[in-house]
Amino acid sequence: MSVALLRMLRGPDPGREYELHRDTIIIGRGSKNEIIIHDNEVSREHCRLVRVLEEYEIHDLNSTNGTFVNGQRLDESGWLLTGGNVIELGDSITLEFIPAEISTGMLLAQAGDIPEKVSPDTRYYLLLKRNNQPDPEVYALEDATISIGRGLDNDIIFQEGEVSRNHLIFSRDEYGYTLEDLGSFNGTYLNGMRVEHHTRLRPGDEIRIGTMLTLWFNTEPVLTLPMRPDEPVGINRKSTDTHELSRSSGTKPDTLPSIPSPLPGIAASLPTTVQPPLPPTEIAIPTPAYQASTPVTSGLVPEQLAGHVFIAYARSQWNELISPMFLYLTDNQVDVWVDQYLVPDTEAWMQAMNQAQSESSCLLAVISPSAMATPYVRRTINYFISREKPILLLYYQPVDRLPMTIQRLPAVAYDLDNPERTFKTLLVEIRRLSASQK
């Protein structure tokens, strides 16, 4: 059975992996800690990992040089770790968190697919095709880990509106590269599917950041894609035109900030007919396919959800709990938003979720085993916590162990014998939270 790991990316033992077996693990320079790191940047007792359900939460122990996750310094509330989170202890130690369900060297893109080891000499490239450029931008991937984001601390920098400060990370092992989203706001998609865990990459894979930026992963510095009848054939940039990325050289591609694109208005859905791919051919594409088609939208317009209460819940509890609660609140003049009318993990759903998180003034989160097993519920709670937006919890069913950050939030217990009494209490608390924001 696999266990969660911490892998050292930078420090005295690069590549070393620490298995996380205990419920509580202290990291520091002291000899009595579970994980000992000998470095002057590390305090005697630097930080603590606490198991929460099947995950780990990290807390700084008042260290001198601080504990950072994905570039953000931890405060007293801690951080619920997810796959690919990058942990920094001071300025000299960098660790990567790998969840228990992912075994070392077996991070697969598809279930049952067994990777083969690749030669250490195998080179990989990342290609970006922009509409206003005839040739793709080519980035040579040469390091064990390569981060991508809007922040200047990344190895590859894309200063686009939909790119998070630390958006995603590539990690190389003996099987090639894997991809991990770093909890980005707009998401990372691999061949059209949202990336939730470490995922194995293969040559020819399409990687999309948000809705506007598309990259291709390849073993050659040319853009090789399935050719469609309406696309012209052309010659791409030669390998000598690549941006060589190396931490030792510190070089990064020159980029200019772009204006974030506004949320699209109401539009028709994408056509459901999919053309079968033809044999790969080197081509020059003027516009990526997803931009050429009619865009998928959530049916929302900007600022439509301002002042709304966002309800985060498990869809299996819609009929028994959410629907009557929704009707009660709306009947009492509370603006409420739920995602029930959208198909999860689609483009329209992601657009609506992003807008609802950003614009809603308050979060009502249902606490139950099924809700806590729903990734978007936990992500939404963390989003509201990080932005210090009001949160109200409804304890619907008991959960064995909740993250400490959630335990401290205001909550209402569900009354099985009198649901309407519960809804009345929620109404009072929501109005109190709304009034405190004015």
C-alpha positions, 0 to 999 in steps of 0.5 A: 500500500502506498503512503504519502511522500515528501520529496526534496527538490532543493536542499542537502539531499535532492531527490530524497523521499520521506514517507509519511506514516504517522498522524503527526509529523514534525519537521525541523533541525532538531534530532527528536523530529520525525523528519530531520533536515540539517540546514541553517534556514530550518528551525529546530522545530520548523513545521508540523504535518497533521493527518486529516482524513486521507490528506495532510495539513501543514502548520508552521511552528513559529519558525524563524524563516517561515514555511511557504506553500506554493509561494504563500507564507503560512499563517496560524490557519495552516494549509490542506496539502494536495498533490504537487504542492511545493513546500519551502522552508526558508529560502534554501529547502524545497519539498514536494508533497505527493499524496498516498494514492500515487505511487513513486514512478507509477503516476499514470495518465490512464488506469491500467497503463504501465509506463516504460522507462526512458533514456536519460538522454531523451529530451522533451519540449513544450510548445506554445502557439500564439495567434499573432505568431506564425511559429510556435514558441519552443521551451526545452525542458531540462530540469527535474522540476519546472514550474509554470505560472504568472509569478517571476519566481517560475521557470516558465512565465506566462503573464496572462490573465487566466494563469495563476501565480504558481499554476502547474509543475512538471516533474521528471523521473525515470519514466519521463515527465508528470504534470501537476496542477498547483491548485490554480484558479482556472485549472489545468486540462490535459487532452480536455480533462481537468488535471486533479492529480499527478498525471503522466505525460506522453509526447503529443499531449495537449495542455490547456491553462484556463481557456485561452492558453494551449501548450503541447508536450513533445520529444521534438521541437516542432508542433505535431498535431492531427491534421484537419482538412481545413488547416494549411500545412506548413513548416515549423521553427527549427530546434535551434530556436528553442528557449533553453531553460536551466536553473543553473543559467537562470534564463527565462523567456521574455514575456509581456503582460496581457489584458485578462479576457472578460467572461464571455456572454451567453452563447451556444454550446460546442457542437457534439460531433467530433471528427476522427483524427488523421495521421499526425503531420507537422502543421502551422495552425492559425487558431487553436481548435477550441477558439475557432469553435463557438465558446461554451459559457455558463449563461452568467454575465459579469457581476451577476452573482455579486451579493449571492450566497454560494452553497457548496455541497455533494450533489448526492444530497440535492433532493434530501437537503439542498433543494428544500434549503434553497427554496426556503432561503430564496423564499426569504429574499436571500440570493443563492447560487448552486451549480446543480443546473450545470454538468460538473467538470465541463467548461461552462461549469468551470466558468460558473464556479470561478465566477461564483467564488469570485463574486459571491459575498458568502459561502454556505458549505455543507459538512458531511462525509460525501461533501468532504469527499468532493474536491470542489467543496474543499477547494471552495472553502480554502478559496474563501478562507484565503480571501477572508470572505465570510463562511458559514458551515452546516454540519449535516452528518458527522465527519471523523476528522475535519481540518483545523482550519474548518473546525474554527469556522462558524457553524449551524448543526442540522436538526433532523427532527426539525429541518425548518428550525435549522433553515431559520437559524441559517437565515439569521446567520446569513443575514448577520454575516451579510450585515457585517460586510456592509 
